[in-house]
Amino acid sequence: MSENKDQKFVYDFTEGNRDLKDLLGGKGANLAEMTNLGLPVPPGFTITTEACKVYLESGSAPAALRDEVSAHLAALESKMGKKLGQSDDPLLVSVRSGAKFSMPGMMDTVLNIGLSDESVTGLASQAGDERFAWDSYRRLIQMFGKTVLGVEGELFEDALDEAKAAKKVTVDTDLDAADLKKLVKVFKKIVAKEAGREFPQDAREQMDLAVEAVFNSWNTDRAKLYRRQERIPSDLGTAVNVCSMVFGNLGPDSGTGVAFTRDPASGHAGVYGDYLQNAQGEDVVAGIRNTVPLADLETIDKASYDQLMTIMTTLETHYKDLCDIEFTIERGQLWMLQTRVGKRTAGAAFRIATQLVDQGLIDEAEALQRVSGHQLAQLMFPRFDEGAKTTLLGRGIAASPGAAVGKAVFDSYTAVKWSRSGEKVILIRRETNPDDLDGMIASEGILTSRGGKTSHAAVVARGMGKTCVCGAEELDVDTKRRRMTVGDTVIEEGDVVSIDGSTGKVYLGEVPVVPSPVVEYFEGRMHAGADDADELVAAVHRIMAYADRVRRLRVRANADNAEDALRARRFGAQGIGLCRTEHMFLGERREMVERLILADTDGERDEALSALLPLQKKDFIELFEAMDGLPVTVRLLDPPLHEFLPDITELSVRVALAESRKDANENDLRLLQAVHKLHEQNPMLGLRGVRLGLVIPGLFAMQVRAIAEAAAERKNAKGDPRVEIMIPLVGTVQELEIVREEADAVIAEVEAATGTTLKLSIGTMIELPRAALTADQIAEAAQFFSFGTNDLTQTVWGFSRDDVEASFFTAYLEKGIFGVSPFETIDKDGVGSLVRHAAKLGRATRPDLKLGVCGEHGGDPESVHFFHEVGLDYVSCSPFRIPVARLEAGRAAAEAKGSDSR
């Protein structure tokens, strides 16, 4: 982006507010908001995301940035009464990233900037604590070396471990000032050797280089991977927050912690978080030292604890949501370093939303926006069977719920490699760091022996909806030997383990699972509102009820038999949007289809069709009974006929072997001849759909007759069949007109024969670009459109789904060409444009044209919002996705209403 000379690139914390997240990032906006609320926030300033964008595009910071930073730094120095880097009493600052959307641990931070060989002695003198000063200096060199100069972090870790080993201690706090002085010398040598330059002694150079490092961290591999995973736009850039340092490592009356206003795992009210005495913030997040529960702070420092509880109430009431808070206590003085709306588990999201409604902080419409279809889908995953026989290995902190089973792996590379080979894996680490992100994504769950609910593993896992157990101290994780030991039990890489993110329990082997209570609720086996009902189910029930009241989109099911139809109905389906009749031709009926294909005469073909007719009719009677009173869209035969025949290679070998033995089967020879005749290089673009109905006389007529006779029988039995007949793969109105003429004649015959008036509507699938582009013409012969977005995506992109997802989609996702597979979420710019265009053209011809979608996008949360916006009447999806679609249809309606009111 071009630089505007009048543009302001730096804001003091007193100048911003929480509504400026686009400009100040989430962290900067919230620091400003807390400052405005009068909370104890260390003074500082924020460099905007606009400055980052200029830097990333041009390779250098905006020309005006240095002078703006200098002015704000001077104001900060005046406020604090000390200067950055001065030798006797130095001002120290932190330089921290802060994008609009939370990206925990993905970008860089440097603490204690301003320390040097001279100023470290001044800090020691002012603090009256030599150990503290040298501990702060070694931290600066370590963080700066890794983050800014690109030195391998393990080199510093190894040196620190050697220092502790030499002193025969196990924790950092047991190293004294003399030990830390030696360690600083070692760290500086590492920097000089690995970075090819000395550690900078000039404080302003340290700060400027750290700012650039934070800008650059926006485009690290881990940050880009996280953005793709969370669907965060790549062009937002990050703000940089320069904040005066406060110190939690000044002794036992100091410390640092992370707090939640409610439990992010369950949503329950209470005191939740971690605290670590005599430490700086990265110690808590990294999980390097095990923390104590936040509640213990009341005993350690009651005054700070009471003040923190008051601030937490203030923030939750102000933000009207669960808040995630970082704080430091410096010799009894509480300082607020960050707040944000906290990431939470799916269950916590539903519970908290309804709790806030009950407290009068938000209304039902806002509660609906606080949850998502992705979260509801997570709640429908199975859980471990509590009655199963298990071998308990240990127990940690329940950081992110779910039941995860997989083979133990001890590094991210192996997790990704095995996952791509089809293995389910559990990533086991002492603690995770941002470099483990790709392995965390690939795993079924994450298990660590260190850290708590606020560690990197816990925060990231909750954000991704991954099962996670942290801080399982009984587990001795040896990543180098690729094993985990619990007492006398050794778990080698590849051994199966099970982790329960709801209880924190870790089991040896595979533990069986049972349906979730949310699924039992949707199935009607658990009733929300009863005295003994699970509060999670009650929360889901309340939000779903509101979503159903406000949504405009109806939700149907893709179902091919009565069993699926009944399940879909229990899940809230308002009809069937896609019954695939080809699924009725499988199993024992396959031979009957072979007879149809092998028919040489009209008589043989008619005989084969007559044999199929009663079977089709029986299927439809059962289906119409299951969905009585609701619409059922039946798609006529769609796939190529060769799919009902034996594989060409296997059949060829069988015939060749039989001929060599001179006992060839006549039927096999005819089958092979038919297979060769029907063989196509690209069958999905060949003889299928409406083309079959036009080429094979009587095929579609048989299906229409079966549908009509079943509907008539159901109606005569006092039922209420509401049937829609759908013609697949239409590309021109002439195809539809020919099939419709034949169908209308068959329906009239059935009506006359049964004495029943049938109101069967006839429509088509829009799954070819030409159909979308000529939708105004096709609507003249169609009473409804159903967008087949699976095939429409294939034909718009030129992709064969069966091939491309396994071949190059992974590379496309990794390179950022796709943010998400276009088969998972609709491509709004391409496929979506055709849907929008066809809907507009179709209704211009026929204003009462019913519009729906029956591709898999019908159950995708983001796609449902698009279909609401375009004005479709319904979406159709698999039975288990129906609750998700219902919820998202409600969210789309509420969101649109909110936008209109604004």
N, C-alpha and C positions, 0 to 999 in steps of 0.2 A: 504494500500500500504506500502511496505517496505521503510525504511528510507535510503537514500543515504548519506554517510558521507560527500561527496563533494558538496552536494546539497545546493543551496543558497535559504534561506527562507525569506529574508527581502531585499527590494529594496527601496532606497531613491527616492523621487519624481523626482529627476534629472536623475535617471538611466533608467526609463521606457519610454514607448510610447503607443499610442493607439492600436497598433497591438498586445500587450501582454495581451489581455483581458482574455485569458485562464488562465494565471498565476497571473495577478494582479487584475482580476475582472474589470468590466466596470468602476467603480468609480475610482479605483487606476490608471488604464491605462489612463483615461481621465485627472486626476489630473496631471499625468506625462506629458501628451501631452500639457496641458495648460502651465505648467512650461517651457517646451521646447519652447513654442511660446513667452515666455517672459511676460506672463500675471501675474497679482498680485495674486499668490497662496500662502497661508501660508505654510511654510516649514513643511515637515513631511515625513513619510515612510509607506510602505505597506508590510504587512505580507501576503505571497502568499496563493493561494488556495491549493497548495501542502501541506503546513503546516496544513491547516484545514483537509485535507483528512487523514493525519497521525493521527491527534488528534481524529477524528471521528472513525477511525478504531481501534486504540489502546487504546483510553481512556485517553491519555496524549499527551502533546505537544512534538514535536521532541526534542531530547536531545540538539541539537545545537541552538534551537530557543532562549532560554533565553540570551545566550551570544551575539547572533546576534542583538537581540532587545536592549541589553545594549549598544552595540557599536553604533547603530544608534541613540539611545536616547542621548548618550553623544555628538554625532555630532550635534544633534538638539539643545541641551542645549548650546553648544558652539556657534552655529549660532545665537541663540536668546539672549545670554548673561544672561541667568537665568536658574535655575535648577528646575526640577519637584518637587513640594512640599516644596521648601524652604520657610522659614517663612516670610522673609521680602519682596520678590518680586517673587512670585512663577510662574514657567512656568505651564500653564494649557494646557491640550490636550483633543481632542475628540477621541473617539474610535468608528469607524463607519464601518458597514458591506459594502460589495460591491461585488456581484456575477457577473459572466460573463454577464448574462442577467438581465435586470432591473426587480427587484421584489419590487416595491414601498411599503414601510411600512411593509413588511413581516418579516424582520429580525431586529436585535437590534442595537441601537446606544446609547452611553452614552457621554454626554458633561460635560465639566468643571472638568475633572479628575485632581487631584492634590490639591484640596481644602481640608482643615481640620480645626479643631478648632483654630489652630495657624495661618495657612497661610491665612485664610479669612481676618484677620486683616491686614496682609501685603498687600493683594490685595486691600483692601479698602484704605490703605494709599497711595499706588502707583497710584491708579486710581483717588484718591481724591473724592471718591464717596462711602460712606459706604453702601448706599442702594443697589447699583449695586453688591457689593461684597456679601452681604447676600442673595440677590436674586439668584445669581449664585450658592451659596452654597446650598440653599434649592432645587434648580433644580437638582443639582448633587445627593443629598440624595434621592430625589424623583425618578429620572431615575435609579439610581444605585439600589435602593431598589426594584423597580419593575422588572427591566431587569436582574440584576445579582443575587439578593437574593430571587426573586420570591414572593415578597410581593404584595398583591392585590392592584392594582393601585387606586381603588376607595377609599381606606382608606386615601391616600394622598389627593385625590380630595376633599373628604368630609372635611378633616381638613382645606384645603385651603378655601373652601366655608364658613366654620365656622369663619375663621379669617376675611374674607371679611364681613360677616354678623355682626360680633362683631364691626367692624369699620364702619358699615353701608355704604359700598362701593360695587360696582358691578364688577370692573375690577381689575386685579392683580396689575397694575401699581399704583393704589391708596393706596397700602400698603406701609408704610415707613420702614426705617431700623429697628426701634424698633419692629414693627409688624413682620418683617421677621426673626428677631432674635428669637422671641418667636416661630415662625412657625418651625424654624430649630430644636429647642428643641423638639417640638411635633413630627416632622418627625423622629428624632433619637429614640424617645421612641417607635414609631410604628415599626421601623426596629428592635430594640432590642426585642420587644415582638413577632413580627410575624416571624422574621428570626432566633430568638434564638441566636443572636450574636450582638455585637455592630457594628455600622457603622465604617468601617476601616479608621484609621487615617493615615496610611502609604500610600503615593502616589503611590509607585511602586506596592504595593499589589492591590490598586484600579485598576491600569492599567492592571495588569496580569489577575485579575478576570474578568475585562470587556472584554478582548480579548477572554477568554474562553467562556464567555456568548455569544459573537458574533458567535464563532464557533458552539456552541450548538444551536443557533437560526436557523441554517440551517435546522434542523430537527424538528422544532416546527410543531404542527398540521397545523397552518395557512400557514406556508411556504410550507409544503408538498402539501396542498390543492391547493395553488396558482400554484405550479409547475405542478400539474396534469392538472389544468385548462388551463394553457398556454403551456403545453407539453414541459416543460423544463426538461432535464435529471436530475435525482436525485443524480448523482455521481460527480457533478462538484465541490461542496464545495464553500465556500465563502472566499474571501480575507478580510483582516481587515486593515483599514486605520487609522493610528495614526497621527493626524494633530494638529499642534499648534493652540490654540484657538484664535479666534478674536471675539470681542464682539459687538453684536448689541443692547445690553441692557444697554448701558452706558449713556442713556439720549436721548433727542429729536434730537441730531445730529448723532444718531446711529440708526441702524435698520437692518432689514433682509428682503429678498424677493426672489421670484422665477420669472424668466422671460422666455418668449418664443420668438424666433426670428420671428415666425409667429403665427397666431392664431391656436392653436391645434384643435379647434373645427371646423373652417371653412377653414383654410389654407390661409386666406387673410394676406397680409403683413400689418405691423403696430406695435404698441407698446402694447404688451400683457403680463400680469403678475400681481402679487400682491406684495404689499409692506406694511411692518408694522414697524412703528417707535418704538424704545425702546423695542426691542424684540429679542428673539433667534429663530433659525430656526424652532424648533418644534411647535412654536406658529402658524406659517403660515400653515404648512402641516396639523396640527391637526384641524385647523379651530376653535380653542378655542376663538380667538379674530377675529372679522371681519376686513379684510384688506382694504387698499385703492388701487385703480387701479395704476399700475406701472407708468402710465403717470403723476400721481400726484407728483412723485419723482422729476420731472423737477422743480416744484415750491418749494419743500421741500429742495432739495440739487442739484442745477443745475450742479455743477462741477462733482459730482458723476454720475448724470444722463447722461451727455454728454460722460463721460468715458465709462459708461456701454453700451451706444448705439454703440460706436466705437468697443468695445470688441465683442458685439453681431454680428456685421457685420463681424468681423474677424473670429469668430467661425463658422458662417454659411458658409462663403466662404471656410474655411478650411475643414470643414466636408462635405460640399456640401449637406446639409440637414437642416431641422428644428432642432434647438438645444434647449434643456431644461436646464436652468441655475439656480443655486442657488448662492446667493451672500449675503455678509454682509457688512455693512458700519459701521466702528468703528471710531467715532468722525471725520467724513468726509473722511476717508480713505476707498476706495473700495477694497474688497477682493473677489476673486472667489473661491467658495467652491466646486463646482461640475459643470460639463456639461455632457450631453449625448444626443444622438439622441432621440428626444422627441417622446413620444407616441402621437398618433393623431387619430382623428375620421376617418371613412372610406372616407367620402367626402373630408376631408382635405388631405388625402393621395393622392387621384387622382388629386386634384387641385395642390398641391405642386409639385408632380412629373412633371406635364406639365409646371408649372412655371419655375422650375429649368432647364428644357430643353430649354425653351425660353431665359433664362438667359445665356445659354451656359455652365452651371456648370456640367450637366450630358447629356448623349445621350439617345436616345429612348430605347435602350436595358436596360440601368440602370433604366430608368423611369418604365419600365415594372416590374423590380425586386422590385421596391419600393411599389408596391400595391399587393394585394392578392385576391384570389377568395373568401375568408371569408369576406373581406371588400366589395367586389362587391355584395355579397349576402345581406349584411346589407343594402346597398343602394337600394335594391329592395323591402325592407319591406314597407308596407303602411305608410302613414302619415295622420295626422288629417285633416278632412274636414274643411277648413276655413269658409265655408258657413253655417256650422251647428250651431244650437242654443246651447250656452254653458253657464255655470255658472262659472265665473272666481273666483278662491279663492285667487290667489296671483301670484306673479312673482318673480323668482329668477334668478340665473345665468345659462345660457344655457351651461352646462358643457360637455354633450355628447349627440348627437342628436338621434332622434327616437321618435316614438309615443307609449307610454306605458300606458296600462290600467290594473288596478287590484285592489284587496281589500287592504285596508290600514292595514299594520302590523307594529309593533313598536319595534320588536327585531328579531334577526337572527334565534333564535330557532323556533319561530312561522312561520317565512317566509319559513324555510325548511320544517316544519311539514305540513303546508297548501299546499305548492307546491307539495309535494309528494302525497297529496290527490287529486291532479288535479286542485287545485285553482291557479289562476293567482294573484300575489300579488305585491304590491309596498312597498318596505322597506322605512319607514320614521324614521329618526333619527335627533337629533340636529346636530350631526356630526358623521361620521363613524370612526372606527379605525380598525386596522388589524384583530381584533377578530370578526368583522362583515363579514368577507369574505364569509363564507358559505351562509349566508343570502343574500348577494349581488348576488352571483351566482344563487341562487334559485329564485330571484325576476325578474319581468319584467323590473323594473326600480328602481332607487334610488332617494329619495327626502330628502334634509337636509335643516335645517333652518340656518345653519352657514356654513362658508367656502366659498372659491372661486374656480376659475378654476384650482388652484394648490393644492387644499385640497386633502386629502386621497380619499374621495368619487369620486372626479372628475378624478383623475389620474387613479385609479383602474378601474372605469367604462369605461373610454376611452379605456384602454388596453383590456377590455373584450368585447367591443362593446355594452355595456349596456346603455340604456337611463338614463340620470342623470340630475337633476336640483339641484343646490346647493345654499346656502346663501339666501333662501327665508325668509327674516327677518320678514315678516308679519305673518308668521306661528308660533304659539306658540305650540311647540311640548312637550307633557308631557308623557314621556315614562313609568313612574310609573303608571299613571292612564290610559295609553294606549289610548290616544286621542290627537287630534290636534285641536286647536282653531284658527279661523280667524274671528276677530270681534265677531259677535253674532252667527256665525256658528260653530258647533262642529262636528268634524269628528271622530266617534268612530272606534275602530278596527273592520274591516269587511266591513266598508263602501267603496264603489267604488270611486276611484279617477283616474284622467287621467293626465299624465305629458308629456309635449312637450320639449324634450331636445334640440330642434332647436331654440325655442323662450324663453325658461325658464318659460313658463306659466303653471300654475297648475289649473286644473278644477275639479269641483265636478261632480261625476257621470261618465258615459261612453260616450266618444266623438266618433262619427263615423269616420271611416278612408276612405281614397281614395288611389288609386294606386300612387306609387312614380313616379316622373318624369323620373327616369332611366328605369322603366318598360315601361312607355309610349314611351320612346325612342326606346326600343327594339321592342315594338309592332308597331312602325312606326307612332305613333301619335305625336311625337315631333322630329324635324329635327335638329340635331346638325350642327352648322356652320351658321345657319340663324342669322340675326342681333339680334333677340330677344331670341335666344336660351339661356337656362340656362347654365352658365359657368361650372357647375358640369357635365351636360350632354355632353358638348363639350369636357371636359377633359376625360370622360369615352370613348367617341367616338374615340378620338385620340389614347388612349392606346389600346382599343380593335382593332382598325384598324392595329396597329403595331403587336399585338399578332396574328392576323389572317394571317399577311404576313409571320411571321417567324415560326409558328407552323407546326409540321409534322403530329401530330395526327389529324385525322378528328373527328368531333363531330356529333353524331347522336342522335336521340330522342327515348325514350320509349313512343310509342303512339299507341292507339288501335282503333282510329276512325279518320275520316277526320277532325273534328274540332280541336282535339289535334294536328294532323299532320300539319295543317295550322298554328296554333300558334307556333309550334316548328320551322317551316320554317321561320316565321317572326323573331324568336329569333336566327336564324342563323344555324339551324340544316342542316346537309349535307346528310340527309337521315334518315331512321328509322332503328334502330338497334334491336328493339324488338317490334313486334306487338303480343300481347297475345290474341290468338283466343278464349280462354275460356271466356274472357270478352264479346265476341259476343254471348254467349249462355245464358246470363242472361235476366232478365225481362220476357217478354211474351214468349220468346223462351225456357224458363225453362221447360215448359210442354212438348215441343217437345223432349227435352233430356230425360225426364222421359219416354216417349214412346219408345225411343231407348233402355233405360236400361231395361224396362219391356218386351221388345220383346221376345217372346217364339220361334218364327220361323224365318227362313231366310227372308221370305216374309215380316213379320212385321218389321224386322230390316231394310231391304232395303227401305220399305215405309217411315220409320222415317228418314233415311238418305236422301232420295229423297226430303223430305219436307224441310230439313235443307239446302240442296245444294243451291237453289236460293237465300236464305237469306244470306248465307255466301258470295256468289258471288257478291251480291249487295254491301255488306260491303267492299269487296276488290276493286271493281270498284271505289267507292268513295275514298278509301285510295290511290289507285294508281294514281288517277287523282290529288289529293291534293299534292302528292310527285312526280309528273311527272318529269322524267329526273334524279331522285335521287334514290339510292338503298333503297329497303324496305325489311327488314328481317321479315318473318312471321313465328312465332313459332307454330307448330301444338299443338293440345290439350295437356296440361301438368298436370293439377291437378287431383286428384282422382275423379272418377265419383260420389262418395257419396256426394261431395260438391254441386252437382246439385239436391240432393234429400232433403226431409224434415229432420229436426233434429230427431234422433232416439228416444229420450225420448218423445218429443212432439207427434210424430206419434204414439208411443206405447200407450200413455195415451188416445189419440183420438180414437184409435181402441178399447181399453179396455172399454171406456165409451160407445162407440157405441154397442159393443157386450153385455154390461149389459142391454142396452135398446133394444137389439135384432133388431137393424137397421144398422148393420155393412155394410159399403160401400165396394163393391168388389174391387174397384180400390185401396182403402186404404189398404186392406189386401194384395194385390199384391205388393204395394209400400213397406209395412213393411217387407214383405218377401225379397224384393230386397235390402232394406237398411241393413237388418241383413246379407244378403249374402255378401254385399260389405263392411261391417263394418270392420275396421282394427284398431289394437291397436296403430300403428304408421303409419298413412296413407301417410306421406311425404316420407316414405321409402318403400312404398307398390306398389299397382297397379296404376301407373300413368306414364305420359310421354310416351316414346317409348313402354313401356310394354302394355299400353292401345291399341296402334296401332297394336300390334301383337296379342292381345287377342280378340279384337272386330273386326271382319272382316268388311272391308269397311269403317271404321271410318276415317283413315288417307287418304284413297283413295278419299273419298268424299271431304275432305278439299283440297287435292292437285288439284282435278278437279276444285273446285271452284276458287282456285288461278289461275290455268292455263287458265280457260275460261275468267276470269276477265282480265288477262294480254292480252289475245288474242283480246278481245273486245276493250281494251284500245289501243292496237297497231294498230288495224284496223281503229281506229278513229284518226290515225296520232299522237297518243301519244307515249311516250317513257318510258314504264314500265321497271323497273330494279329490278326484284324480286329474292329474296333469300329465299329458304324454309329451315327451321331449325327444326331438329329432337331433342326433349328434352330428357334428362336423359339417354343418351347412356352410357353404361358401357363397351361394347365390340363391336368390329368392326362387328361381325356377325349380331347384331341387326340392325346396320345401313345399312348393305348390303341388308338385307331382305326388309327393308322399302324403300330403294332407288330403288331397282329393281321394286317394285310395283309402286313407284312414276314415275319412268322413263316411264313405260308402259302407265300410265294415261296421262302423258304429251304428249307422242307420239300420243295417240288417239285424244287429243284435237288439236294438230297441224294438224293432217290429216283432222279432221272435220272442222276446221276453215280456213285451207289453210294458216296458219301462222307459221313462224319459231320462236319458243320461246327460248330464252337463259336464262333459269331458273337454277340457281345454287343451289345445295343441300349441306347442311353442318349440323353441329351439335353443341349442347351446351356441353361445358366441365364443368360439375358441380359435378362430382363424382371423388374421388381420383383415382379410377381405370382408369377412362378415361384419366386423366392427366398422369398417369404412363405408359399407353399404347398408348399415342397419336400418336406415329409413325405408329402403326397399323391402328388406326382409320383414320388417314390422307389419307390412301390409298382409302377410300371410301368417304371422305369429301372434298368439295371444299373450305370450310371455317370453322373456329372455332369461337364460341362466348363464352367467359368464363362467366358462370352464377355464379358470386362470392357470391351471397346470399346463394344458396344451397351448393356451394363448402365450404363456411365458416361453414355452419351447419354440413356438413358431415366430414370435417377435424377435427373440434372441438368436434363433438358429441353433439352439442347444438340443441335444438328445439327453434328457435328464438321466436316463439309465447309465449313460457313459460319462458325461462331463463331471458329475459330482464326485466320481471316483478318480478322475484323471487330473483335471487342472483347477477345480474349484478351490482346493486348499491353497494353491499358489496365488490365486486371485484374491482370496481373503487376506493372506499374509502380506501381499503387496498393496493392499488397500484399494484395489479396483472395485471390489465389493466391500461394503460395510457389513452386509449380511447376504446370504444366498437369496437370489430373486425368487427361488421356489419356496422360501420360508416366509419372507415378507415381500409384499407386492412392490414391484418396480414402478413407483408412481410416475416417473418421468416418461417411461416408455410404455409398458403394459397398461399402467394406470391411465395414461392419456387416451389410449384406445377405449378403455372401459368408459371413461368420462364422455368421450365423443360418441360412442355407440348408444349410451344411455340418452344423451341429448337428441340424437337423430331419431332413435326409436320412439321416444315420447312425442317428438314433433309430428310423427305420422300417426301414432296411436296414443293419445294422452293417458288412457287407462292401462297402458302396457305395464305388466307386473315385471319387476326386475329383481333378480337374485344372483348369488354367486355360489358355486358348488365346488370350486377348487379348494385345495388345502388352506389357501389363504383365508377362508371363511372362519377359521378358528385361531388365526394369528392376531394378537392384540393390536399391533400397529395397523395392520391391514383393515381390521374392523372399523377403525376410526376413518380411514379413507373411504370405505364403502358407505359409511354414514354421510360423509361430506358430499359424495357423488349423488346421493339420493336413492340408493337401492332400497328395496322393500325388505329384503331378508338376506341373511347369510346362512350357509349350510356347512356343517363340519362333522367330524367323527363324534360319536356319543360322548366320549370323555372330554372333548373340547367344548361341549355345549355350555357348561357353567362359565367357562372363560369368555366365550363369545357373548353370553348374556351380560356379564359384568362389564365388558368393554363397550358393548352397545350402550349401556347405561352411562358409562363414563363419557362416551362420545357425545351423547345428548346433553349431559350436564355441562360439559366443557363448551359446547356450542352455545348453550343458553347463557352461560357466564360471559362468553365473548360478546354475544349480542347485547347483553345488559351493560357492558362496559362501553 
